[in-house]
Amino acid sequence: MSVSFTIKDCPREVKAALQFSARLNRRSQNAEAIVWLEERARALRSRPGEAELLRRRSEEHTSELQS
């Protein structure tokens, strides 16, 4: 299942790198951003204990937002 979200206040250098990478890979900026995020998520999940730490932080952040 996919979800939509917006990135605000992105540094210009990051935006430029994303645009360059998207052109190089013949993807839209959105598709390229998803590839970047998927690669980072995959790298984090491969580290021992990282997935559990991320899950706990996400739950804590969600609880703070709901308070």
N, CA, C and O atoms as a Maestro MAE file, in Angstrom:
{
 s_m_m2io_version
 :::
 2.0.0
}

f_m_ct {
 s_m_title
 :::
 protein
 m_atom[268] {
  # First column is atom index #
  i_m_mmod_type
  r_m_x_coord
  r_m_y_coord
  r_m_z_coord
  i_m_residue_number
  s_m_chain_name
  s_m_pdb_residue_name
  s_m_pdb_atom_name
  i_m_atomic_number
  :::
  1 25 0.840 -1.169 0.000 1 A "MET " " N  " 7
  2 3 0.000 0.000 0.000 1 A "MET " " CA " 6
  3 2 0.891 1.240 0.000 1 A "MET " " C  " 6
  4 15 1.879 1.295 0.732 1 A "MET " " O  " 8
  5 25 0.557 2.200 -0.790 2 A "SER " " N  " 7
  6 3 1.352 3.426 -0.830 2 A "SER " " CA " 6
  7 2 0.582 4.558 -0.155 2 A "SER " " C  " 6
  8 15 -0.642 4.515 -0.032 2 A "SER " " O  " 8
  9 25 1.326 5.560 0.273 3 A "VAL " " N  " 7
  10 3 0.747 6.746 0.902 3 A "VAL " " CA " 6
  11 2 1.352 7.978 0.253 3 A "VAL " " C  " 6
  12 15 2.429 7.914 -0.340 3 A "VAL " " O  " 8
  13 25 0.665 9.082 0.366 4 A "SER " " N  " 7
  14 3 1.177 10.346 -0.171 4 A "SER " " CA " 6
  15 2 1.692 11.207 0.964 4 A "SER " " C  " 6
  16 15 1.133 11.203 2.061 4 A "SER " " O  " 8
  17 25 2.755 11.942 0.700 5 A "PHE " " N  " 7
  18 3 3.236 12.937 1.650 5 A "PHE " " CA " 6
  19 2 4.024 13.990 0.902 5 A "PHE " " C  " 6
  20 15 4.410 13.797 -0.250 5 A "PHE " " O  " 8
  21 25 4.259 15.104 1.570 6 A "THR " " N  " 7
  22 3 4.949 16.237 0.967 6 A "THR " " CA " 6
  23 2 6.225 16.507 1.735 6 A "THR " " C  " 6
  24 15 6.257 16.399 2.960 6 A "THR " " O  " 8
  25 25 7.266 16.854 1.020 7 A "ILE " " N  " 7
  26 3 8.526 17.253 1.653 7 A "ILE " " CA " 6
  27 2 8.603 18.774 1.574 7 A "ILE " " C  " 6
  28 15 8.531 19.357 0.493 7 A "ILE " " O  " 8
  29 25 8.749 19.402 2.731 8 A "LYS " " N  " 7
  30 3 8.821 20.866 2.782 8 A "LYS " " CA " 6
  31 2 10.227 21.295 3.172 8 A "LYS " " C  " 6
  32 15 10.944 20.575 3.867 8 A "LYS " " O  " 8
  33 25 10.602 22.468 2.716 9 A "ASP " " N  " 7
  34 3 11.891 23.073 3.076 9 A "ASP " " CA " 6
  35 2 13.077 22.173 2.736 9 A "ASP " " C  " 6
  36 15 14.019 22.051 3.519 9 A "ASP " " O  " 8
  37 25 13.023 21.556 1.583 10 A "CYS " " N  " 7
  38 3 14.111 20.703 1.114 10 A "CYS " " CA " 6
  39 2 15.289 21.591 0.711 10 A "CYS " " C  " 6
  40 15 15.099 22.570 -0.010 10 A "CYS " " O  " 8
  41 25 16.492 21.269 1.161 11 A "PRO " " N  " 7
  42 3 17.655 22.059 0.745 11 A "PRO " " CA " 6
  43 2 17.802 22.054 -0.782 11 A "PRO " " C  " 6
  44 15 17.568 21.038 -1.436 11 A "PRO " " O  " 8
  45 25 18.189 23.195 -1.328 12 A "ARG " " N  " 7
  46 3 18.330 23.323 -2.788 12 A "ARG " " CA " 6
  47 2 19.279 22.282 -3.363 12 A "ARG " " C  " 6
  48 15 19.041 21.753 -4.449 12 A "ARG " " O  " 8
  49 25 20.356 21.987 -2.636 13 A "GLU " " N  " 7
  50 3 21.340 21.024 -3.127 13 A "GLU " " CA " 6
  51 2 20.726 19.628 -3.265 13 A "GLU " " C  " 6
  52 15 21.029 18.896 -4.207 13 A "GLU " " O  " 8
  53 25 19.872 19.277 -2.325 14 A "VAL " " N  " 7
  54 3 19.211 17.968 -2.368 14 A "VAL " " CA " 6
  55 2 18.247 17.922 -3.541 14 A "VAL " " C  " 6
  56 15 18.206 16.936 -4.276 14 A "VAL " " O  " 8
  57 25 17.474 18.981 -3.718 15 A "LYS " " N  " 7
  58 3 16.535 19.064 -4.839 15 A "LYS " " CA " 6
  59 2 17.275 18.969 -6.174 15 A "LYS " " C  " 6
  60 15 16.843 18.257 -7.081 15 A "LYS " " O  " 8
  61 25 18.394 19.692 -6.287 16 A "ALA " " N  " 7
  62 3 19.177 19.667 -7.524 16 A "ALA " " CA " 6
  63 2 19.735 18.266 -7.783 16 A "ALA " " C  " 6
  64 15 19.735 17.795 -8.920 16 A "ALA " " O  " 8
  65 25 20.210 17.604 -6.723 17 A "ALA " " N  " 7
  66 3 20.740 16.251 -6.876 17 A "ALA " " CA " 6
  67 2 19.638 15.287 -7.301 17 A "ALA " " C  " 6
  68 15 19.863 14.408 -8.133 17 A "ALA " " O  " 8
  69 25 18.453 15.451 -6.734 18 A "LEU " " N  " 7
  70 3 17.317 14.612 -7.107 18 A "LEU " " CA " 6
  71 2 16.947 14.826 -8.573 18 A "LEU " " C  " 6
  72 15 16.720 13.865 -9.308 18 A "LEU " " O  " 8
  73 25 16.889 16.086 -8.991 19 A "GLN " " N  " 7
  74 3 16.564 16.391 -10.393 19 A "GLN " " CA " 6
  75 2 17.599 15.784 -11.334 19 A "GLN " " C  " 6
  76 15 17.246 15.178 -12.346 19 A "GLN " " O  " 8
  77 25 18.871 15.946 -10.999 20 A "PHE " " N  " 7
  78 3 19.950 15.402 -11.831 20 A "PHE " " CA " 6
  79 2 19.849 13.882 -11.915 20 A "PHE " " C  " 6
  80 15 19.925 13.301 -12.998 20 A "PHE " " O  " 8
  81 25 19.678 13.248 -10.757 21 A "SER " " N  " 7
  82 3 19.588 11.797 -10.708 21 A "SER " " CA " 6
  83 2 18.370 11.294 -11.484 21 A "SER " " C  " 6
  84 15 18.448 10.280 -12.177 21 A "SER " " O  " 8
  85 25 17.249 12.001 -11.369 22 A "ALA " " N  " 7
  86 3 16.034 11.613 -12.102 22 A "ALA " " CA " 6
  87 2 16.265 11.677 -13.604 22 A "ALA " " C  " 6
  88 15 15.883 10.764 -14.336 22 A "ALA " " O  " 8
  89 25 16.891 12.761 -14.064 23 A "ARG " " N  " 7
  90 3 17.189 12.883 -15.504 23 A "ARG " " CA " 6
  91 2 18.124 11.766 -15.956 23 A "ARG " " C  " 6
  92 15 17.905 11.137 -16.992 23 A "ARG " " O  " 8
  93 25 19.162 11.530 -15.172 24 A "LEU " " N  " 7
  94 3 20.149 10.509 -15.500 24 A "LEU " " CA " 6
  95 2 19.507 9.126 -15.613 24 A "LEU " " C  " 6
  96 15 19.881 8.328 -16.472 24 A "LEU " " O  " 8
  97 25 18.545 8.853 -14.746 25 A "ASN " " N  " 7
  98 3 17.887 7.545 -14.713 25 A "ASN " " CA " 6
  99 2 16.571 7.500 -15.493 25 A "ASN " " C  " 6
  100 15 15.850 6.503 -15.472 25 A "ASN " " O  " 8
  101 25 16.279 8.603 -16.180 26 A "ARG " " N  " 7
  102 3 15.057 8.701 -16.994 26 A "ARG " " CA " 6
  103 2 13.802 8.391 -16.183 26 A "ARG " " C  " 6
  104 15 12.944 7.607 -16.588 26 A "ARG " " O  " 8
  105 25 13.732 9.046 -15.007 27 A "ARG " " N  " 7
  106 3 12.569 8.895 -14.134 27 A "ARG " " CA " 6
  107 2 12.017 10.271 -13.814 27 A "ARG " " C  " 6
  108 15 12.698 11.282 -13.982 27 A "ARG " " O  " 8
  109 25 10.785 10.300 -13.353 28 A "SER " " N  " 7
  110 3 10.243 11.548 -12.826 28 A "SER " " CA " 6
  111 2 10.927 11.812 -11.484 28 A "SER " " C  " 6
  112 15 11.527 10.910 -10.899 28 A "SER " " O  " 8
  113 25 10.834 13.038 -11.007 29 A "GLN " " N  " 7
  114 3 11.416 13.354 -9.695 29 A "GLN " " CA " 6
  115 2 10.731 12.538 -8.608 29 A "GLN " " C  " 6
  116 15 11.383 12.087 -7.666 29 A "GLN " " O  " 8
  117 25 9.433 12.349 -8.730 30 A "ASN " " N  " 7
  118 3 8.694 11.558 -7.753 30 A "ASN " " CA " 6
  119 2 9.202 10.116 -7.734 30 A "ASN " " C  " 6
  120 15 9.476 9.566 -6.667 30 A "ASN " " O  " 8
  121 25 9.328 9.511 -8.907 31 A "ALA " " N  " 7
  122 3 9.809 8.129 -8.983 31 A "ALA " " CA " 6
  123 2 11.229 8.009 -8.435 31 A "ALA " " C  " 6
  124 15 11.562 7.034 -7.760 31 A "ALA " " O  " 8
  125 25 12.054 8.995 -8.728 32 A "GLU " " N  " 7
  126 3 13.434 8.977 -8.232 32 A "GLU " " CA " 6
  127 2 13.466 9.107 -6.715 32 A "GLU " " C  " 6
  128 15 14.242 8.423 -6.048 32 A "GLU " " O  " 8
  129 25 12.629 9.982 -6.168 33 A "ALA " " N  " 7
  130 3 12.566 10.147 -4.712 33 A "ALA " " CA " 6
  131 2 12.146 8.835 -4.048 33 A "ALA " " C  " 6
  132 15 12.683 8.467 -3.003 33 A "ALA " " O  " 8
  133 25 11.196 8.139 -4.646 34 A "ILE " " N  " 7
  134 3 10.753 6.855 -4.094 34 A "ILE " " CA " 6
  135 2 11.899 5.848 -4.118 34 A "ILE " " C  " 6
  136 15 12.092 5.113 -3.150 34 A "ILE " " O  " 8
  137 25 12.659 5.805 -5.205 35 A "VAL " " N  " 7
  138 3 13.813 4.901 -5.284 35 A "VAL " " CA " 6
  139 2 14.812 5.241 -4.182 35 A "VAL " " C  " 6
  140 15 15.307 4.345 -3.500 35 A "VAL " " O  " 8
  141 25 15.111 6.525 -4.003 36 A "TRP " " N  " 7
  142 3 16.045 6.942 -2.948 36 A "TRP " " CA " 6
  143 2 15.549 6.488 -1.583 36 A "TRP " " C  " 6
  144 15 16.316 5.935 -0.794 36 A "TRP " " O  " 8
  145 25 14.279 6.717 -1.302 37 A "LEU " " N  " 7
  146 3 13.713 6.349 0.001 37 A "LEU " " CA " 6
  147 2 13.708 4.830 0.191 37 A "LEU " " C  " 6
  148 15 14.029 4.338 1.273 37 A "LEU " " O  " 8
  149 25 13.349 4.099 -0.847 38 A "GLU " " N  " 7
  150 3 13.343 2.633 -0.754 38 A "GLU " " CA " 6
  151 2 14.749 2.099 -0.493 38 A "GLU " " C  " 6
  152 15 14.924 1.186 0.314 38 A "GLU " " O  " 8
  153 25 15.749 2.658 -1.168 39 A "GLU " " N  " 7
  154 3 17.129 2.206 -0.976 39 A "GLU " " CA " 6
  155 2 17.595 2.473 0.453 39 A "GLU " " C  " 6
  156 15 18.248 1.632 1.070 39 A "GLU " " O  " 8
  157 25 17.257 3.641 0.966 40 A "ARG " " N  " 7
  158 3 17.648 3.985 2.343 40 A "ARG " " CA " 6
  159 2 16.942 3.084 3.348 40 A "ARG " " C  " 6
  160 15 17.553 2.619 4.310 40 A "ARG " " O  " 8
  161 25 15.651 2.838 3.122 41 A "ALA " " N  " 7
  162 3 14.897 1.969 4.020 41 A "ALA " " CA " 6
  163 2 15.461 0.549 4.005 41 A "ALA " " C  " 6
  164 15 15.571 -0.091 5.050 41 A "ALA " " O  " 8
  165 25 15.815 0.063 2.819 42 A "ARG " " N  " 7
  166 3 16.390 -1.274 2.683 42 A "ARG " " CA " 6
  167 2 17.727 -1.354 3.436 42 A "ARG " " C  " 6
  168 15 18.006 -2.342 4.116 42 A "ARG " " O  " 8
  169 25 18.541 -0.313 3.306 43 A "ALA " " N  " 7
  170 3 19.844 -0.288 3.989 43 A "ALA " " CA " 6
  171 2 19.660 -0.292 5.507 43 A "ALA " " C  " 6
  172 15 20.384 -0.983 6.224 43 A "ALA " " O  " 8
  173 25 18.699 0.474 5.985 44 A "LEU " " N  " 7
  174 3 18.462 0.520 7.431 44 A "LEU " " CA " 6
  175 2 17.926 -0.803 7.957 44 A "LEU " " C  " 6
  176 15 18.304 -1.245 9.042 44 A "LEU " " O  " 8
  177 25 17.045 -1.434 7.186 45 A "ARG " " N  " 7
  178 3 16.472 -2.713 7.623 45 A "ARG " " CA " 6
  179 2 17.522 -3.814 7.686 45 A "ARG " " C  " 6
  180 15 17.374 -4.771 8.445 45 A "ARG " " O  " 8
  181 25 18.581 -3.683 6.895 46 A "SER " " N  " 7
  182 3 19.600 -4.733 6.865 46 A "SER " " CA " 6
  183 2 20.544 -4.657 8.059 46 A "SER " " C  " 6
  184 15 21.326 -5.580 8.289 46 A "SER " " O  " 8
  185 25 20.480 -3.570 8.818 47 A "ARG " " N  " 7
  186 3 21.343 -3.439 9.994 47 A "ARG " " CA " 6
  187 2 20.659 -4.090 11.186 47 A "ARG " " C  " 6
  188 15 19.477 -3.843 11.426 47 A "ARG " " O  " 8
  189 25 21.378 -4.917 11.938 48 A "PRO " " N  " 7
  190 3 20.768 -5.619 13.083 48 A "PRO " " CA " 6
  191 2 20.145 -4.640 14.076 48 A "PRO " " C  " 6
  192 15 20.789 -3.684 14.505 48 A "PRO " " O  " 8
  193 25 18.891 -4.888 14.434 49 A "GLY " " N  " 7
  194 3 18.201 -4.072 15.429 49 A "GLY " " CA " 6
  195 2 17.659 -2.759 14.914 49 A "GLY " " C  " 6
  196 15 16.888 -2.102 15.612 49 A "GLY " " O  " 8
  197 25 18.033 -2.360 13.727 50 A "GLU " " N  " 7
  198 3 17.635 -1.053 13.197 50 A "GLU " " CA " 6
  199 2 16.133 -0.985 12.934 50 A "GLU " " C  " 6
  200 15 15.498 0.031 13.220 50 A "GLU " " O  " 8
  201 25 15.570 -2.046 12.399 51 A "ALA " " N  " 7
  202 3 14.134 -2.050 12.089 51 A "ALA " " CA " 6
  203 2 13.309 -1.852 13.358 51 A "ALA " " C  " 6
  204 15 12.340 -1.093 13.363 51 A "ALA " " O  " 8
  205 25 13.696 -2.536 14.432 52 A "GLU " " N  " 7
  206 3 12.958 -2.400 15.698 52 A "GLU " " CA " 6
  207 2 13.099 -0.987 16.254 52 A "GLU " " C  " 6
  208 15 12.120 -0.420 16.739 52 A "GLU " " O  " 8
  209 25 14.273 -0.421 16.194 53 A "LEU " " N  " 7
  210 3 14.494 0.945 16.663 53 A "LEU " " CA " 6
  211 2 13.646 1.933 15.871 53 A "LEU " " C  " 6
  212 15 13.022 2.819 16.455 53 A "LEU " " O  " 8
  213 25 13.619 1.792 14.553 54 A "LEU " " N  " 7
  214 3 12.807 2.672 13.713 54 A "LEU " " CA " 6
  215 2 11.322 2.535 14.025 54 A "LEU " " C  " 6
  216 15 10.598 3.530 14.060 54 A "LEU " " O  " 8
  217 25 10.865 1.296 14.254 55 A "ARG " " N  " 7
  218 3 9.464 1.064 14.572 55 A "ARG " " CA " 6
  219 2 9.089 1.763 15.880 55 A "ARG " " C  " 6
  220 15 8.053 2.423 15.965 55 A "ARG " " O  " 8
  221 25 9.942 1.612 16.897 56 A "ARG " " N  " 7
  222 3 9.663 2.253 18.190 56 A "ARG " " CA " 6
  223 2 9.648 3.769 18.083 56 A "ARG " " C  " 6
  224 15 8.774 4.423 18.652 56 A "ARG " " O  " 8
  225 25 10.605 4.331 17.359 57 A "ARG " " N  " 7
  226 3 10.655 5.787 17.181 57 A "ARG " " CA " 6
  227 2 9.424 6.286 16.444 57 A "ARG " " C  " 6
  228 15 8.873 7.336 16.778 57 A "ARG " " O  " 8
  229 25 8.997 5.534 15.446 58 A "SER " " N  " 7
  230 3 7.811 5.910 14.685 58 A "SER " " CA " 6
  231 2 6.573 5.898 15.581 58 A "SER " " C  " 6
  232 15 5.747 6.809 15.518 58 A "SER " " O  " 8
  233 25 6.450 4.874 16.406 59 A "GLU " " N  " 7
  234 3 5.308 4.785 17.326 59 A "GLU " " CA " 6
  235 2 5.334 5.932 18.337 59 A "GLU " " C  " 6
  236 15 4.292 6.515 18.635 59 A "GLU " " O  " 8
  237 25 6.516 6.260 18.865 60 A "GLU " " N  " 7
  238 3 6.631 7.354 19.821 60 A "GLU " " CA " 6
  239 2 6.235 8.681 19.166 60 A "GLU " " C  " 6
  240 15 5.517 9.490 19.753 60 A "GLU " " O  " 8
  241 25 6.713 8.882 17.952 61 A "HIS " " N  " 7
  242 3 6.402 10.121 17.235 61 A "HIS " " CA " 6
  243 2 4.899 10.214 16.966 61 A "HIS " " C  " 6
  244 15 4.306 11.282 17.118 61 A "HIS " " O  " 8
  245 25 4.290 9.108 16.571 62 A "THR " " N  " 7
  246 3 2.852 9.092 16.304 62 A "THR " " CA " 6
  247 2 2.076 9.414 17.566 62 A "THR " " C  " 6
  248 15 1.106 10.170 17.520 62 A "THR " " O  " 8
  249 25 2.500 8.837 18.718 63 A "SER " " N  " 7
  250 3 1.806 9.130 19.976 63 A "SER " " CA " 6
  251 2 1.913 10.594 20.348 63 A "SER " " C  " 6
  252 15 0.948 11.182 20.836 63 A "SER " " O  " 8
  253 25 3.091 11.199 20.120 64 A "GLU " " N  " 7
  254 3 3.278 12.624 20.421 64 A "GLU " " CA " 6
  255 2 2.364 13.481 19.573 64 A "GLU " " C  " 6
  256 15 1.797 14.460 20.058 64 A "GLU " " O  " 8
  257 25 2.219 13.120 18.316 65 A "LEU " " N  " 7
  258 3 1.367 13.903 17.426 65 A "LEU " " CA " 6
  259 2 -0.097 13.794 17.813 65 A "LEU " " C  " 6
  260 15 -0.858 14.747 17.642 65 A "LEU " " O  " 8
  261 25 -0.497 12.649 18.330 66 A "GLN " " N  " 7
  262 3 -1.898 12.434 18.710 66 A "GLN " " CA " 6
  263 2 -2.230 13.081 20.042 66 A "GLN " " C  " 6
  264 15 -3.406 13.272 20.350 66 A "GLN " " O  " 8
  265 25 -1.228 13.422 20.842 67 A "SER " " N  " 7
  266 3 -1.467 14.033 22.165 67 A "SER " " CA " 6
  267 2 -1.889 15.469 22.058 67 A "SER " " C  " 6
  268 15 -2.126 16.120 23.076 67 A "SER " " O  " 8
  :::
 }
 m_bond[267] {
  # First column is bond index #
  i_m_from
  i_m_to
  i_m_order
  :::
  1 1 2 1
  2 2 3 1
  3 3 4 2
  4 3 5 1
  5 5 6 1
  6 6 7 1
  7 7 8 2
  8 7 9 1
  9 9 10 1
  10 10 11 1
  11 11 12 2
  12 11 13 1
  13 13 14 1
  14 14 15 1
  15 15 16 2
  16 15 17 1
  17 17 18 1
  18 18 19 1
  19 19 20 2
  20 19 21 1
  21 21 22 1
  22 22 23 1
  23 23 24 2
  24 23 25 1
  25 25 26 1
  26 26 27 1
  27 27 28 2
  28 27 29 1
  29 29 30 1
  30 30 31 1
  31 31 32 2
  32 31 33 1
  33 33 34 1
  34 34 35 1
  35 35 36 2
  36 35 37 1
  37 37 38 1
  38 38 39 1
  39 39 40 2
  40 39 41 1
  41 41 42 1
  42 42 43 1
  43 43 44 2
  44 43 45 1
  45 45 46 1
  46 46 47 1
  47 47 48 2
  48 47 49 1
  49 49 50 1
  50 50 51 1
  51 51 52 2
  52 51 53 1
  53 53 54 1
  54 54 55 1
  55 55 56 2
  56 55 57 1
  57 57 58 1
  58 58 59 1
  59 59 60 2
  60 59 61 1
  61 61 62 1
  62 62 63 1
  63 63 64 2
  64 63 65 1
  65 65 66 1
  66 66 67 1
  67 67 68 2
  68 67 69 1
  69 69 70 1
  70 70 71 1
  71 71 72 2
  72 71 73 1
  73 73 74 1
  74 74 75 1
  75 75 76 2
  76 75 77 1
  77 77 78 1
  78 78 79 1
  79 79 80 2
  80 79 81 1
  81 81 82 1
  82 82 83 1
  83 83 84 2
  84 83 85 1
  85 85 86 1
  86 86 87 1
  87 87 88 2
  88 87 89 1
  89 89 90 1
  90 90 91 1
  91 91 92 2
  92 91 93 1
  93 93 94 1
  94 94 95 1
  95 95 96 2
  96 95 97 1
  97 97 98 1
  98 98 99 1
  99 99 100 2
  100 99 101 1
  101 101 102 1
  102 102 103 1
  103 103 104 2
  104 103 105 1
  105 105 106 1
  106 106 107 1
  107 107 108 2
  108 107 109 1
  109 109 110 1
  110 110 111 1
  111 111 112 2
  112 111 113 1
  113 113 114 1
  114 114 115 1
  115 115 116 2
  116 115 117 1
  117 117 118 1
  118 118 119 1
  119 119 120 2
  120 119 121 1
  121 121 122 1
  122 122 123 1
  123 123 124 2
  124 123 125 1
  125 125 126 1
  126 126 127 1
  127 127 128 2
  128 127 129 1
  129 129 130 1
  130 130 131 1
  131 131 132 2
  132 131 133 1
  133 133 134 1
  134 134 135 1
  135 135 136 2
  136 135 137 1
  137 137 138 1
  138 138 139 1
  139 139 140 2
  140 139 141 1
  141 141 142 1
  142 142 143 1
  143 143 144 2
  144 143 145 1
  145 145 146 1
  146 146 147 1
  147 147 148 2
  148 147 149 1
  149 149 150 1
  150 150 151 1
  151 151 152 2
  152 151 153 1
  153 153 154 1
  154 154 155 1
  155 155 156 2
  156 155 157 1
  157 157 158 1
  158 158 159 1
  159 159 160 2
  160 159 161 1
  161 161 162 1
  162 162 163 1
  163 163 164 2
  164 163 165 1
  165 165 166 1
  166 166 167 1
  167 167 168 2
  168 167 169 1
  169 169 170 1
  170 170 171 1
  171 171 172 2
  172 171 173 1
  173 173 174 1
  174 174 175 1
  175 175 176 2
  176 175 177 1
  177 177 178 1
  178 178 179 1
  179 179 180 2
  180 179 181 1
  181 181 182 1
  182 182 183 1
  183 183 184 2
  184 183 185 1
  185 185 186 1
  186 186 187 1
  187 187 188 2
  188 187 189 1
  189 189 190 1
  190 190 191 1
  191 191 192 2
  192 191 193 1
  193 193 194 1
  194 194 195 1
  195 195 196 2
  196 195 197 1
  197 197 198 1
  198 198 199 1
  199 199 200 2
  200 199 201 1
  201 201 202 1
  202 202 203 1
  203 203 204 2
  204 203 205 1
  205 205 206 1
  206 206 207 1
  207 207 208 2
  208 207 209 1
  209 209 210 1
  210 210 211 1
  211 211 212 2
  212 211 213 1
  213 213 214 1
  214 214 215 1
  215 215 216 2
  216 215 217 1
  217 217 218 1
  218 218 219 1
  219 219 220 2
  220 219 221 1
  221 221 222 1
  222 222 223 1
  223 223 224 2
  224 223 225 1
  225 225 226 1
  226 226 227 1
  227 227 228 2
  228 227 229 1
  229 229 230 1
  230 230 231 1
  231 231 232 2
  232 231 233 1
  233 233 234 1
  234 234 235 1
  235 235 236 2
  236 235 237 1
  237 237 238 1
  238 238 239 1
  239 239 240 2
  240 239 241 1
  241 241 242 1
  242 242 243 1
  243 243 244 2
  244 243 245 1
  245 245 246 1
  246 246 247 1
  247 247 248 2
  248 247 249 1
  249 249 250 1
  250 250 251 1
  251 251 252 2
  252 251 253 1
  253 253 254 1
  254 254 255 1
  255 255 256 2
  256 255 257 1
  257 257 258 1
  258 258 259 1
  259 259 260 2
  260 259 261 1
  261 261 262 1
  262 262 263 1
  263 263 264 2
  264 263 265 1
  265 265 266 1
  266 266 267 1
  267 267 268 2
  :::
 }
}
